[in-house]
Amino acid sequence: MNEMPSRHRLDSPVSGQELHPDNLAFAEDLLERYQDDPDSVPPAWADYFRSLEGAPRPERRRRSTDRPDLAHEQLQIRVLQFINAYRYLGHFGARLDPLEREPPEPPRELSREHHGLDQVGPDVTFDPGSLFIDGRVSLDTIERVLKETYCAGIGAEYMHLMATDEKRWLQERLESAHGHFGFDDDTRLAILERLTAAEGLERYLHRRYVGQKRFSLEGAESLIPLLNALIQRGGARGLQEFVVGMAHRGRLNVLVNLFGKSPEELANEFEGRPRDDRGTGDVKYHMGFSSDLDTPGGRVHLALAFNPSHLEIVTPVVEGSVRARQVRVGDRKGNRVMPVVIHGDAAFAGQGVVMETLNMSQTRGFSTKGTVHVVVNNQIGFTTSTLKDARSTHYATDVAKMVNAPILHVNGDDPEAVVFITQIALDYRMRFGKDVVIDLVCYRRQGHNEADEPAATQPHMYRRIRDLPTTRERYARRLIREGLTTEDAQEQALEDYRGRLDAGQPVALSLLRERNSHAGSSTNWGPYLNQTWDQDVDTGAPADRLARTLEQLSTPPEGFRLNDRVQKILDARVAMARGEQPLDWGAAETLAYGALIQDGYRIRLSGQDSSRGTFFHRHAVLHDQETGKAIVPLRRLDPDHPRFLVIDSLLSEEGVLAFEYGYATAAPEALVVWEAQFGDFVNGAQVVIDQFISSGEQKWGRLSGLTLLLPHGYEGQGPEHSSARPERFLQLAAQENMQVCVPTTPAQMFHLLRRQMLRPYRKPLIVMTPKSLLRHKDAVSDLDALATGQYQTVIDDARIEDPGKVKRVLMTSGRIFYDLAARQAEGEHADTAILRLEQCYPFPEARLTELLGRYPEADEFVWVQDEPENQGYLEFVAPRINPLLAVRGQTLHAVARPPAAAPAVGYPEVHKAQLKDLLERAFGPISSRDTPHPTP
Ligand code: AMP
């Protein structure tokens, strides 16, 4: 809100003939505030404005019209109110629907009568206040400008913005043009040319691939001139790179006409030929693409994100990718890399991840300094009628109001209006660094896809669509009428376009043939391609360096007042650094980050409580208890180039995990870690796991080294906070798509995180991280264990002195190892060895075979797990371990909680009894209960 300008501060309305212009501006400002919140203006002004309201009531209307002596200043205020009504509500009267169906009645506030202005003659002039026109003008002129600005092909919603400067900026752009966009002939012909390309491609594909799914753009062809204008203007304004996300509709058209994908490549995809011999591939309308275009500002790089059928999930992926690219080129203001996301109307309103992503847009850890959102609003959701069934809001875009984004609705059959608001949207984003939405109101000429019969469910809509000329035809007619072109020339243009396609020539404008694969901020992925998981790499770091680093990280600056509990933890870390006590989990994990930073890597760690650690173990950010000042010791390792970012994320899983995936696919040089508060929280992000993390490389050849830390462990916390569902990751594990690991010591965690960067192997890493082990007296490591060695995929039993005497081998993963080891230590179980499987996938077959071979006399092999028999690791490991035992004539027995629907019991006593039973069975005689179902 504006401060009141004191020079003109008036506690009550003036009386007199006319308002002074300065006071008018003041009154107008008050009026706007009054309309937002009547209590925010001085009471006398509120009374005054209230007295002017209610014109619809008969007595008021009578009063306004019957009083010829109504003071001019009162009329003037009403005129301001009239102007304001258009700014707030004009979009409801805009002609946005290309189908020209019966529009709803515009609000009464847009009528003169409502404001008591219906008797004002053409000779009375008014100060237009902040309306962007010059001089005193008649009410007729004011009304015309308002209608041209707000009620023609553009419906601008922006009065919900809180920042007055943004509102004024938008008003100036919209009102000073008032529907007269001033494009020169060349620009207008270029718009027509892009519409010809858009329509031409669909016609071509329609003829050539009859009935094949392509999710045609027809009805929304203006998207092509829109995107073209966006990229060209963005380039002129210094942007060097765009990452674009979009769902199916129109994707092939965008790929060919904007990105310059060759028609031949597209033809191959239509004919089902594989792109290359790697991977399982994906359908053509999911494919991403990269290209470089020439713009008035030079070369720009375009990257279209690969996209699953889950419509909106690509939105946060694009944001993450952009953020990574911005970081790489030091683009703190978003002036070089920008996201563009193209949505469908039903999905934008329907899918919660849109809200999650919007909510990220201005946060420290996730902002990309503004996204241009384009909603391709074909006014139908598959077969769902949008207004009656698809949403409860008036517009599909209302959710964007939550972040104060301006929303520019535009009639898709008014291509000049489309280009005009695209320019405004881009300029707004560049100037204010915030999201903006273009709602391209259009239609879908075909059904949901080309095999569909839309008239079956929407007969009226499709009858109208059948008779509707195309956007190109309409616009061409207009330019022909105005003498800019001829019918013949336009027929020829369509022919020429088809000819270029037939000849296999690119049809995108300004395409740079010589693509620079490292243009913009793209990174070289070459070193990471075709790597295998089993390469050895030494992940240790010099012990003295580690000790120094740990001490440094645990010693805040002089005078920094830590919380007592945190102080204790840091004191202990200093003792660990000095070799006075072994390292715990928090120390080892912190050191892994520190050592990676010292090796030149960047770390990005996000999660809902990641800076402190949900279990109070990390403390990556320290808070001075007096001043509230926060410091991040890991950023001080190299203060000039801090390479550590820890983010307490918004309370989202799906959106944030998708963001981090997008980030990791664009940042092989960074360790990108997402941490779940409890492991089961990842359930809310299952789509990201299924559609991207586990399958992105196979479908699209896109690597990612994203690391998930999922606290997992059966510690009596009940069904929700016990299991990160390792079984679900293991069920998805194939073709070396990811790594699923369960480290049980601090040193293992250190080596695992280091390995994720030091190996040139970028695969998602799913880590079942501990809870109680964070503070378990035995879950500790010496500094030396960090200094040398590497991650052990299977840990042997170090307590066995004579392996030849071992009769039983227990195999397990995770927390329960410590209970088993304690039982082993207290009882007479020298003949029982315990192996820890610390990497479940890729399954370390060779290493396990080697370790099993150390126990030649063993004839009982038991898998022990905390999890119920139908969950956890058993069903994955049994078919992999059994073949190793078969050569000895043995099969695997299993000790697990009984099969269960929920991950864990809710009653602590039952939990304890179950654990007791597990431990007894692990060491007791093998019974029929312990034999798993035969496995294939
Ligand atoms: P982009 O900057 O996304 O357009 O990527 C440029 C090029 O880098 C692509 O054409 C790919 O060859 C390669 N590339 C980008 N991201 C990845 C990734 N995550 N995995 C493998 N290769 C990638």
Residues whose N, C-alpha, C, O or C-beta is under 5 A from the ligand:
A	BS01	AMP	S290 L302 A303 S517 S522 T523 W525 T665 G701 R702 L703
